[in-house]
Amino acid sequence: MPRSVNHVASRKRRKRILNLTKGYFGSRKNVWTVAKNTWEKGLLYAYRDRKAKKRSFRALWIQRINAAARLEGSSYSRLMGALHKSGIVINRKVLADLAMNHPEAFKAIVQKAKNA
């Protein structure tokens, strides 16, 4: 007796992957094995870069805080040390936002950290 193969399910599975790889270059979009490998590698890149995104944003915040702190006559490390010593608990994301969009509020925080 011949082997029974569920063509409907396997075609559906392949079609799903090929639909996910639409817009890719060359055979990456329409050759099954290449498309499958490309799609799987893309999932790995997505996972990795979700982690890297957090690192790059933290680096950006630190650069912005450092630039604003230098305008106030300090440096990033001295400012963060003064903030911790004075007991001001504020994260880098908010501090960078204040430095960019509300320089007067950032200046007030710097003065409070220096005086304490």
MMTF fields as JSON, N, C-alpha, C and O atoms, coordinates in Angstrom:
{
  "mmtfVersion": "1.0.0",
  "mmtfProducer": "UNKNOWN",
  "numBonds": 463,
  "numAtoms": 464,
  "numGroups": 116,
  "numChains": 1,
  "numModels": 1,
  "chainsPerModel": [1],
  "groupsPerChain": [116],
  "chainIdList": ["A"],
  "bondAtomList": [4, 2, 8, 6, 12, 10, 16, 14, 20, 18, 24, 22, 28, 26, 32, 30, 36, 34, 40, 38, 44, 42, 48, 46, 52, 50, 56, 54, 60, 58, 64, 62, 68, 66, 72, 70, 76, 74, 80, 78, 84, 82, 88, 86, 92, 90, 96, 94, 100, 98, 104, 102, 108, 106, 112, 110, 116, 114, 120, 118, 124, 122, 128, 126, 132, 130, 136, 134, 140, 138, 144, 142, 148, 146, 152, 150, 156, 154, 160, 158, 164, 162, 168, 166, 172, 170, 176, 174, 180, 178, 184, 182, 188, 186, 192, 190, 196, 194, 200, 198, 204, 202, 208, 206, 212, 210, 216, 214, 220, 218, 224, 222, 228, 226, 232, 230, 236, 234, 240, 238, 244, 242, 248, 246, 252, 250, 256, 254, 260, 258, 264, 262, 268, 266, 272, 270, 276, 274, 280, 278, 284, 282, 288, 286, 292, 290, 296, 294, 300, 298, 304, 302, 308, 306, 312, 310, 316, 314, 320, 318, 324, 322, 328, 326, 332, 330, 336, 334, 340, 338, 344, 342, 348, 346, 352, 350, 356, 354, 360, 358, 364, 362, 368, 366, 372, 370, 376, 374, 380, 378, 384, 382, 388, 386, 392, 390, 396, 394, 400, 398, 404, 402, 408, 406, 412, 410, 416, 414, 420, 418, 424, 422, 428, 426, 432, 430, 436, 434, 440, 438, 444, 442, 448, 446, 452, 450, 456, 454, 460, 458],
  "bondOrderList": [1, 1, 1, 1, 1, 1, 1, 1, 1, 1, 1, 1, 1, 1, 1, 1, 1, 1, 1, 1, 1, 1, 1, 1, 1, 1, 1, 1, 1, 1, 1, 1, 1, 1, 1, 1, 1, 1, 1, 1, 1, 1, 1, 1, 1, 1, 1, 1, 1, 1, 1, 1, 1, 1, 1, 1, 1, 1, 1, 1, 1, 1, 1, 1, 1, 1, 1, 1, 1, 1, 1, 1, 1, 1, 1, 1, 1, 1, 1, 1, 1, 1, 1, 1, 1, 1, 1, 1, 1, 1, 1, 1, 1, 1, 1, 1, 1, 1, 1, 1, 1, 1, 1, 1, 1, 1, 1, 1, 1, 1, 1, 1, 1, 1, 1],
  "groupList": [{"groupName": "MET", "atomNameList": ["N", "CA", "C", "O"], "elementList": ["N", "C", "C", "O"], "formalChargeList": [0, 0, 0, 0], "bondAtomList": [1, 0, 2, 1, 3, 2], "bondOrderList": [1, 1, 2], "singleLetterCode": "M", "chemCompType": "L-PEPTIDE LINKING"}, {"groupName": "PRO", "atomNameList": ["N", "CA", "C", "O"], "elementList": ["N", "C", "C", "O"], "formalChargeList": [0, 0, 0, 0], "bondAtomList": [1, 0, 2, 1, 3, 2], "bondOrderList": [1, 1, 2], "singleLetterCode": "P", "chemCompType": "L-PEPTIDE LINKING"}, {"groupName": "ARG", "atomNameList": ["N", "CA", "C", "O"], "elementList": ["N", "C", "C", "O"], "formalChargeList": [0, 0, 0, 0], "bondAtomList": [1, 0, 2, 1, 3, 2], "bondOrderList": [1, 1, 2], "singleLetterCode": "R", "chemCompType": "L-PEPTIDE LINKING"}, {"groupName": "SER", "atomNameList": ["N", "CA", "C", "O"], "elementList": ["N", "C", "C", "O"], "formalChargeList": [0, 0, 0, 0], "bondAtomList": [1, 0, 2, 1, 3, 2], "bondOrderList": [1, 1, 2], "singleLetterCode": "S", "chemCompType": "L-PEPTIDE LINKING"}, {"groupName": "VAL", "atomNameList": ["N", "CA", "C", "O"], "elementList": ["N", "C", "C", "O"], "formalChargeList": [0, 0, 0, 0], "bondAtomList": [1, 0, 2, 1, 3, 2], "bondOrderList": [1, 1, 2], "singleLetterCode": "V", "chemCompType": "L-PEPTIDE LINKING"}, {"groupName": "ASN", "atomNameList": ["N", "CA", "C", "O"], "elementList": ["N", "C", "C", "O"], "formalChargeList": [0, 0, 0, 0], "bondAtomList": [1, 0, 2, 1, 3, 2], "bondOrderList": [1, 1, 2], "singleLetterCode": "N", "chemCompType": "L-PEPTIDE LINKING"}, {"groupName": "HIS", "atomNameList": ["N", "CA", "C", "O"], "elementList": ["N", "C", "C", "O"], "formalChargeList": [0, 0, 0, 0], "bondAtomList": [1, 0, 2, 1, 3, 2], "bondOrderList": [1, 1, 2], "singleLetterCode": "H", "chemCompType": "L-PEPTIDE LINKING"}, {"groupName": "ALA", "atomNameList": ["N", "CA", "C", "O"], "elementList": ["N", "C", "C", "O"], "formalChargeList": [0, 0, 0, 0], "bondAtomList": [1, 0, 2, 1, 3, 2], "bondOrderList": [1, 1, 2], "singleLetterCode": "A", "chemCompType": "L-PEPTIDE LINKING"}, {"groupName": "LYS", "atomNameList": ["N", "CA", "C", "O"], "elementList": ["N", "C", "C", "O"], "formalChargeList": [0, 0, 0, 0], "bondAtomList": [1, 0, 2, 1, 3, 2], "bondOrderList": [1, 1, 2], "singleLetterCode": "K", "chemCompType": "L-PEPTIDE LINKING"}, {"groupName": "ILE", "atomNameList": ["N", "CA", "C", "O"], "elementList": ["N", "C", "C", "O"], "formalChargeList": [0, 0, 0, 0], "bondAtomList": [1, 0, 2, 1, 3, 2], "bondOrderList": [1, 1, 2], "singleLetterCode": "I", "chemCompType": "L-PEPTIDE LINKING"}, {"groupName": "LEU", "atomNameList": ["N", "CA", "C", "O"], "elementList": ["N", "C", "C", "O"], "formalChargeList": [0, 0, 0, 0], "bondAtomList": [1, 0, 2, 1, 3, 2], "bondOrderList": [1, 1, 2], "singleLetterCode": "L", "chemCompType": "L-PEPTIDE LINKING"}, {"groupName": "THR", "atomNameList": ["N", "CA", "C", "O"], "elementList": ["N", "C", "C", "O"], "formalChargeList": [0, 0, 0, 0], "bondAtomList": [1, 0, 2, 1, 3, 2], "bondOrderList": [1, 1, 2], "singleLetterCode": "T", "chemCompType": "L-PEPTIDE LINKING"}, {"groupName": "GLY", "atomNameList": ["N", "CA", "C", "O"], "elementList": ["N", "C", "C", "O"], "formalChargeList": [0, 0, 0, 0], "bondAtomList": [1, 0, 2, 1, 3, 2], "bondOrderList": [1, 1, 2], "singleLetterCode": "G", "chemCompType": "PEPTIDE LINKING"}, {"groupName": "TYR", "atomNameList": ["N", "CA", "C", "O"], "elementList": ["N", "C", "C", "O"], "formalChargeList": [0, 0, 0, 0], "bondAtomList": [1, 0, 2, 1, 3, 2], "bondOrderList": [1, 1, 2], "singleLetterCode": "Y", "chemCompType": "L-PEPTIDE LINKING"}, {"groupName": "PHE", "atomNameList": ["N", "CA", "C", "O"], "elementList": ["N", "C", "C", "O"], "formalChargeList": [0, 0, 0, 0], "bondAtomList": [1, 0, 2, 1, 3, 2], "bondOrderList": [1, 1, 2], "singleLetterCode": "F", "chemCompType": "L-PEPTIDE LINKING"}, {"groupName": "TRP", "atomNameList": ["N", "CA", "C", "O"], "elementList": ["N", "C", "C", "O"], "formalChargeList": [0, 0, 0, 0], "bondAtomList": [1, 0, 2, 1, 3, 2], "bondOrderList": [1, 1, 2], "singleLetterCode": "W", "chemCompType": "L-PEPTIDE LINKING"}, {"groupName": "GLU", "atomNameList": ["N", "CA", "C", "O"], "elementList": ["N", "C", "C", "O"], "formalChargeList": [0, 0, 0, 0], "bondAtomList": [1, 0, 2, 1, 3, 2], "bondOrderList": [1, 1, 2], "singleLetterCode": "E", "chemCompType": "L-PEPTIDE LINKING"}, {"groupName": "ASP", "atomNameList": ["N", "CA", "C", "O"], "elementList": ["N", "C", "C", "O"], "formalChargeList": [0, 0, 0, 0], "bondAtomList": [1, 0, 2, 1, 3, 2], "bondOrderList": [1, 1, 2], "singleLetterCode": "D", "chemCompType": "L-PEPTIDE LINKING"}, {"groupName": "GLN", "atomNameList": ["N", "CA", "C", "O"], "elementList": ["N", "C", "C", "O"], "formalChargeList": [0, 0, 0, 0], "bondAtomList": [1, 0, 2, 1, 3, 2], "bondOrderList": [1, 1, 2], "singleLetterCode": "Q", "chemCompType": "L-PEPTIDE LINKING"}],
  "groupTypeList": [0, 1, 2, 3, 4, 5, 6, 4, 7, 3, 2, 8, 2, 2, 8, 2, 9, 10, 5, 10, 11, 8, 12, 13, 14, 12, 3, 2, 8, 5, 4, 15, 11, 4, 7, 8, 5, 11, 15, 16, 8, 12, 10, 10, 13, 7, 13, 2, 17, 2, 8, 7, 8, 8, 2, 3, 14, 2, 7, 10, 15, 9, 18, 2, 9, 5, 7, 7, 7, 2, 10, 16, 12, 3, 3, 13, 3, 2, 10, 0, 12, 7, 10, 6, 8, 3, 12, 9, 4, 9, 5, 2, 8, 4, 10, 7, 17, 10, 7, 0, 5, 6, 1, 16, 7, 14, 8, 7, 9, 4, 18, 8, 7, 8, 5, 7],
  "groupIdList": [1, 2, 3, 4, 5, 6, 7, 8, 9, 10, 11, 12, 13, 14, 15, 16, 17, 18, 19, 20, 21, 22, 23, 24, 25, 26, 27, 28, 29, 30, 31, 32, 33, 34, 35, 36, 37, 38, 39, 40, 41, 42, 43, 44, 45, 46, 47, 48, 49, 50, 51, 52, 53, 54, 55, 56, 57, 58, 59, 60, 61, 62, 63, 64, 65, 66, 67, 68, 69, 70, 71, 72, 73, 74, 75, 76, 77, 78, 79, 80, 81, 82, 83, 84, 85, 86, 87, 88, 89, 90, 91, 92, 93, 94, 95, 96, 97, 98, 99, 100, 101, 102, 103, 104, 105, 106, 107, 108, 109, 110, 111, 112, 113, 114, 115, 116],
  "secStructList": [7, 7, 7, 7, 7, 7, 2, 2, 2, 2, 2, 2, 2, 2, 2, 2, 2, 2, 2, 2, 6, 6, 6, 7, 1, 4, 4, 4, 6, 6, 1, 2, 2, 2, 2, 2, 2, 2, 2, 2, 2, 2, 2, 2, 2, 2, 2, 2, 2, 2, 2, 2, 2, 2, 2, 2, 2, 2, 2, 2, 2, 2, 2, 2, 2, 2, 2, 2, 2, 2, 2, 6, 6, 7, 7, 2, 2, 2, 2, 2, 2, 2, 2, 2, 2, 2, 6, 7, 7, 7, 7, 2, 2, 2, 2, 2, 2, 2, 2, 2, 2, 7, 2, 2, 2, 2, 2, 2, 2, 2, 2, 2, 2, 2, 2, 7],
  "xCoordList": [0.843, 0.0, 0.891, 1.869, 0.563, 1.394, 1.266, 0.266, 2.334, 2.374, 1.428, 1.388, 0.678, -0.245, 0.467, 0.995, 0.469, 1.145, 0.096, -0.706, 0.114, -0.857, -0.34, 0.287, -0.608, -0.116, -0.723, -0.075, -1.944, -2.604, -1.846, -1.582, -1.497, -0.821, 0.589, 1.01, 1.327, 2.704, 2.732, 3.604, 1.792, 1.725, 1.378, 1.923, 0.469, 0.085, 1.283, 1.506, 2.048, 3.217, 4.25, 4.797, 4.507, 5.471, 4.97, 5.743, 3.692, 3.11, 3.204, 3.423, 3.034, 3.125, 4.51, 4.638, 5.544, 6.919, 7.195, 7.812, 6.74, 6.979, 6.25, 6.739, 5.095, 4.411, 5.176, 5.177, 5.835, 6.612, 7.88, 8.419, 8.367, 9.608, 9.358, 10.283, 8.134, 7.848, 8.658, 8.798, 9.191, 9.977, 11.462, 12.249, 11.877, 13.295, 13.893, 13.158, 15.21, 15.898, 16.139, 16.491, 15.944, 16.316, 15.579, 14.376, 16.328, 15.714, 15.325, 14.709, 15.677, 15.304, 13.792, 13.283, 13.072, 11.632, 10.82, 9.653, 11.408, 10.563, 11.131, 10.424, 12.368, 12.917, 12.765, 13.253, 12.083, 11.663, 12.809, 12.722, 13.878, 14.944, 15.65, 15.959, 15.908, 16.581, 15.679, 16.14, 14.391, 13.449, 13.315, 13.252, 13.273, 13.14, 14.362, 14.227, 15.547, 16.774, 16.832, 17.227, 16.442, 16.453, 15.481, 15.8, 14.302, 13.294, 13.771, 13.608, 14.362, 14.864, 15.984, 16.028, 16.892, 17.996, 17.45, 17.973, 16.395, 15.776, 15.21, 15.274, 14.65, 14.153, 15.288, 15.126, 16.439, 17.6, 18.083, 18.387, 18.151, 18.563, 17.59, 18.009, 16.304, 15.301, 15.474, 15.397, 15.707, 15.904, 17.157, 17.134, 18.246, 19.517, 19.38, 19.852, 18.736, 18.699, 17.693, 17.78, 16.741, 15.898, 16.739, 16.475, 17.747, 18.66, 19.619, 19.882, 20.143, 21.103, 20.462, 21.134, 19.179, 18.462, 18.518, 18.684, 18.379, 18.426, 19.804, 19.92, 20.861, 22.222, 22.469, 23.069, 22.005, 22.285, 21.504, 22.004, 20.3, 19.557, 20.203, 20.245, 20.711, 21.391, 22.626, 22.907, 23.365, 24.55, 24.151, 24.839, 23.051, 22.562, 22.186, 22.524, 21.482, 21.101, 22.332, 22.362, 23.347, 24.569, 25.257, 25.744, 25.308, 25.928, 25.179, 25.802, 23.861, 23.064, 23.239, 23.349, 23.264, 23.455, 24.842, 24.997, 25.837, 27.206, 27.31, 27.94, 26.698, 26.754, 26.096, 26.63, 24.929, 24.229, 24.989, 25.018, 25.603, 26.359, 27.578, 27.938, 28.206, 29.379, 28.995, 29.791, 27.774, 27.298, 27.117, 27.191, 26.879, 26.718, 28.035, 28.048, 29.14, 30.455, 30.804, 31.612, 30.226, 30.509, 30.759, 30.834, 30.885, 30.983, 29.94, 29.314, 29.768, 28.759, 29.066, 28.185, 30.301, 30.627, 30.513, 30.032, 30.95, 30.823, 29.357, 28.955, 28.575, 27.149, 26.445, 25.69, 26.689, 26.027, 26.475, 25.671, 27.749, 28.238, 27.551, 27.176, 27.389, 26.724, 25.247, 24.704, 24.606, 23.195, 23.024, 22.122, 23.897, 23.797, 24.107, 23.456, 25.114, 25.498, 24.4, 24.183, 23.7, 22.64, 21.312, 20.358, 21.239, 20.038, 18.954, 17.801, 19.312, 18.345, 18.284, 19.263, 17.125, 16.954, 16.189, 14.984, 16.897, 16.287, 17.03, 18.261, 16.279, 16.948, 17.493, 17.134, 18.363, 19.059, 18.119, 18.344, 17.07, 16.118, 15.438, 15.362, 14.954, 14.274, 15.262, 14.943, 16.464, 17.484, 17.886, 18.074, 18.018, 18.359, 17.223, 17.465, 15.98, 14.838, 14.796, 14.525, 15.062, 15.117, 16.234, 16.049, 17.383, 18.518, 18.204, 18.629, 17.453, 17.131, 15.973, 16.064, 14.892, 13.653, 13.358, 12.6, 13.96, 13.702, 15.029, 15.304, 15.847, 17.175, 17.141, 18.05, 16.096, 16.018, 15.77, 16.297, 14.971, 14.74, 16.014, 16.337, 16.733, 18.0, 19.001, 19.72, 19.03, 19.939, 19.628, 20.537, 18.329, 17.917, 18.347, 18.765, 18.241, 18.679, 20.181, 20.656, 20.929, 22.386, 22.761, 23.637, 22.105, 22.399, 22.072, 22.83, 20.95, 20.557, 21.573, 21.895, 22.07, 23.053, 24.374, 25.033, 24.768, 26.033, 25.981, 26.959, 24.831, 24.716, 24.585, 24.959, 24.07, 23.847, 25.106, 25.084],
  "yCoordList": [-1.178, 0.0, 1.245, 1.303, 2.231, 3.432, 4.247, 4.199, 4.989, 5.82, 7.007, 7.646, 7.288, 8.42, 9.655, 9.648, 10.705, 11.938, 13.049, 13.203, 13.797, 14.876, 16.125, 16.989, 16.208, 17.331, 18.649, 19.691, 18.62, 19.862, 20.514, 21.716, 19.738, 20.279, 20.746, 21.817, 19.946, 20.33, 21.563, 22.419, 21.66, 22.839, 24.083, 25.162, 23.918, 25.04, 25.52, 26.72, 24.554, 24.889, 25.653, 26.661, 25.171, 25.839, 27.211, 28.167, 27.306, 28.569, 29.64, 30.818, 29.21, 30.16, 30.793, 32.007, 29.964, 30.472, 31.359, 32.416, 30.932, 31.723, 33.061, 34.051, 33.103, 34.383, 35.288, 36.509, 34.682, 35.473, 36.038, 37.029, 35.416, 35.878, 36.747, 37.002, 37.2, 38.11, 39.377, 39.902, 39.869, 41.093, 40.846, 41.785, 39.608, 39.298, 39.279, 39.193, 39.357, 39.455, 38.074, 37.122, 37.993, 36.796, 35.556, 35.582, 34.463, 33.175, 33.068, 32.083, 34.066, 34.035, 34.113, 33.765, 34.565, 34.721, 33.586, 33.424, 32.781, 31.8, 30.385, 29.477, 30.166, 28.812, 28.322, 28.949, 27.196, 26.744, 26.642, 27.208, 25.933, 25.708, 27.011, 27.26, 27.843, 29.117, 30.03, 30.679, 30.079, 30.925, 30.475, 31.302, 29.176, 28.65, 29.021, 29.453, 28.85, 29.197, 30.696, 31.105, 31.504, 32.954, 33.378, 34.235, 32.783, 33.106, 32.731, 33.5, 31.537, 31.099, 32.005, 32.355, 32.389, 33.272, 34.644, 35.283, 35.082, 36.353, 36.354, 37.366, 35.217, 35.114, 35.239, 35.854, 34.651, 34.766, 36.204, 36.698, 36.876, 38.275, 39.128, 40.02, 38.856, 39.637, 39.464, 40.439, 38.234, 37.969, 38.689, 39.35, 38.55, 39.166, 40.687, 41.317, 41.266, 42.714, 43.343, 44.538, 42.564, 43.095, 43.345, 44.28, 42.514, 42.715, 43.873, 44.695, 43.93, 44.97, 46.358, 47.35, 46.425, 47.698, 48.352, 49.566, 47.551, 48.07, 48.654, 49.703, 47.95, 48.437, 49.745, 50.667, 49.828, 51.031, 52.232, 53.356, 52.012, 53.127, 53.613, 54.817, 52.694, 53.115, 53.942, 54.939, 53.533, 54.289, 55.685, 56.663, 55.776, 57.074, 57.978, 59.161, 57.419, 58.215, 58.742, 59.9, 57.897, 58.309, 59.43, 60.38, 59.336, 60.399, 61.712, 62.767, 61.665, 62.882, 63.503, 64.722, 62.657, 63.162, 63.788, 64.843, 63.14, 63.642, 65.0, 65.916, 65.138, 66.413, 67.526, 68.631, 67.23, 68.241, 68.55, 69.699, 67.538, 67.749, 68.623, 69.452, 68.446, 69.268, 70.726, 71.625, 70.966, 72.351, 72.992, 74.212, 72.16, 72.643, 72.623, 72.896, 72.306, 72.341, 71.092, 71.153, 69.976, 68.718, 67.659, 67.976, 66.424, 65.323, 64.282, 64.372, 63.302, 62.268, 61.54, 61.367, 61.118, 60.305, 61.111, 60.595, 62.37, 63.206, 63.487, 63.496, 63.714, 63.972, 62.758, 62.885, 61.584, 60.38, 60.067, 59.621, 60.297, 60.11, 61.051, 60.658, 62.31, 63.297, 62.952, 63.127, 62.469, 62.08, 60.949, 60.983, 59.94, 58.806, 59.234, 58.8, 60.096, 60.545, 61.376, 61.286, 62.198, 63.047, 62.313, 62.87, 61.069, 60.269, 60.542, 60.161, 61.198, 61.453, 60.214, 59.856, 59.562, 58.335, 58.696, 58.944, 58.723, 59.027, 58.216, 58.181, 57.569, 56.693, 57.488, 58.647, 56.84, 57.513, 57.935, 58.954, 57.155, 57.493, 58.832, 59.695, 58.995, 60.231, 61.385, 62.493, 61.132, 62.176, 62.671, 63.871, 61.75, 62.136, 62.925, 63.877, 62.533, 63.268, 64.683, 65.636, 64.82, 66.154, 66.981, 68.166, 66.372, 67.084, 67.587, 68.677, 66.785, 67.178, 68.172, 69.177, 67.901, 68.642, 69.691, 70.632, 69.525, 70.471, 70.828, 70.376, 71.635, 71.921, 72.633, 72.46, 73.435, 74.134, 73.149, 73.331, 72.11, 71.085, 70.275, 69.925, 69.984, 69.252, 70.08, 69.553, 71.373, 72.257, 72.275, 72.282, 72.283, 72.263, 70.967, 70.983, 69.856, 68.58, 68.574, 68.094, 69.107, 69.176, 70.038, 69.664, 71.191, 72.075, 71.398, 71.501, 70.714, 70.008, 68.908, 68.693, 68.222, 67.156, 67.739, 67.167, 68.876, 69.505, 70.049, 69.958, 70.614, 71.249, 70.229, 70.518, 69.06, 68.057, 67.288, 66.41],
  "zCoordList": [0.0, 0.0, 0.0, 0.745, -0.822, -0.869, 0.422, 1.139, 0.668, 1.875, 1.716, 0.665, 2.757, 2.729, 3.276, 4.388, 2.472, 2.868, 2.916, 1.995, 3.973, 4.138, 3.416, 4.028, 2.117, 1.331, 1.772, 1.675, 2.248, 2.654, 3.803, 3.769, 4.808, 5.983, 5.646, 6.085, 4.865, 4.544, 3.643, 3.794, 2.717, 1.851, 2.67, 2.439, 3.624, 4.483, 5.304, 5.463, 5.822, 6.627, 5.792, 6.24, 4.587, 3.714, 3.275, 3.208, 2.98, 2.52, 3.609, 3.325, 4.845, 5.959, 6.028, 6.18, 5.916, 5.954, 4.743, 4.876, 3.556, 2.356, 2.412, 1.869, 3.059, 3.239, 4.197, 4.038, 5.203, 6.157, 5.541, 6.034, 4.461, 3.848, 2.621, 1.85, 2.428, 1.311, 1.468, 2.573, 0.362, 0.392, 0.55, 0.436, 0.811, 0.904, -0.494, -1.477, -0.596, -1.879, -2.488, -1.792, -3.776, -4.532, -4.089, -3.832, -4.002, -3.677, -2.207, -1.8, -1.414, 0.004, 0.195, 1.26, -0.83, -0.687, -1.291, -0.937, -2.206, -2.899, -2.97, -3.406, -2.56, -2.512, -1.075, -0.135, -0.924, 0.4, 1.398, 2.488, 1.051, 2.036, 2.383, 3.549, 1.377, 1.631, 2.458, 3.398, 2.107, 2.839, 4.289, 5.199, 4.499, 5.863, 6.705, 7.85, 6.134, 6.853, 7.145, 8.237, 6.175, 6.35, 7.44, 8.265, 7.444, 8.444, 9.852, 10.799, 9.974, 11.287, 11.775, 12.955, 10.876, 11.247, 11.658, 12.571, 10.971, 11.322, 12.726, 13.423, 13.151, 14.52, 15.528, 16.582, 15.201, 16.085, 16.178, 17.263, 15.025, 15.021, 15.834, 16.572, 15.697, 16.423, 17.928, 18.675, 18.378, 19.798, 20.301, 21.339, 19.545, 19.943, 20.014, 20.962, 19.011, 18.93, 19.886, 20.167, 20.389, 21.461, 22.705, 23.461, 22.916, 24.043, 23.766, 24.644, 22.529, 22.166, 22.191, 22.475, 21.897, 21.899, 23.272, 23.38, 24.311, 25.674, 25.977, 26.611, 25.51, 25.732, 25.0, 25.552, 23.755, 22.969, 23.51, 23.472, 24.009, 24.587, 25.87, 26.12, 26.693, 27.916, 27.579, 28.244, 26.548, 26.12, 25.642, 25.933, 24.917, 24.445, 25.606, 25.611, 26.598, 27.765, 28.486, 28.904, 28.631, 29.329, 28.568, 29.18, 27.239, 26.44, 26.603, 26.723, 26.61, 26.76, 28.14, 28.272, 29.166, 30.528, 30.657, 31.271, 30.08, 30.145, 29.459, 29.989, 28.282, 27.561, 28.372, 28.466, 28.958, 29.752, 31.033, 31.473, 31.637, 32.874, 32.614, 33.45, 31.477, 31.143, 30.921, 31.19, 30.427, 30.308, 31.683, 31.823, 32.69, 34.065, 34.837, 36.037, 34.165, 34.806, 35.585, 36.512, 35.239, 35.912, 34.847, 33.66, 35.257, 34.301, 34.691, 35.747, 33.823, 34.09, 35.394, 36.236, 35.555, 36.729, 38.019, 39.029, 37.996, 39.183, 39.513, 40.677, 38.468, 38.675, 39.267, 40.231, 38.694, 39.2, 40.626, 41.445, 40.923, 42.289, 43.264, 44.368, 42.837, 43.697, 43.889, 44.98, 42.842, 42.964, 43.964, 44.801, 43.875, 44.794, 46.225, 47.175, 46.359, 47.696, 48.354, 49.562, 47.539, 48.084, 48.236, 48.778, 47.764, 47.935, 46.908, 47.108, 45.811, 44.74, 43.862, 43.209, 43.852, 43.064, 41.796, 41.836, 40.678, 39.391, 38.335, 38.32, 37.456, 36.499, 35.311, 35.102, 34.542, 33.45, 32.327, 31.673, 32.104, 31.048, 31.333, 30.459, 32.546, 32.934, 32.979, 32.548, 33.501, 33.593, 32.206, 32.002, 31.257, 29.884, 29.248, 28.506, 29.536, 28.999, 29.56, 28.83, 30.842, 31.437, 30.821, 30.546, 30.605, 30.026, 28.623, 28.239, 27.851, 26.479, 26.407, 25.702, 27.126, 26.928, 27.998, 27.76, 29.179, 30.276, 30.95, 32.062, 30.281, 30.84, 32.192, 33.004, 32.44, 33.726, 34.875, 35.973, 34.623, 35.642, 35.88, 37.015, 34.793, 34.921, 35.735, 36.585, 35.457, 36.178, 37.665, 38.495, 38.005, 39.403, 40.096, 41.254, 39.383, 39.963, 40.193, 41.223, 39.233, 39.369, 40.572, 41.352, 40.729, 41.859, 43.19, 44.155, 43.225, 44.467, 44.803, 45.971, 43.784, 44.024, 44.491, 45.359, 43.921, 44.309, 45.739, 46.48, 46.118, 47.44, 48.564, 49.7, 48.274, 49.327, 49.657, 50.52]
}
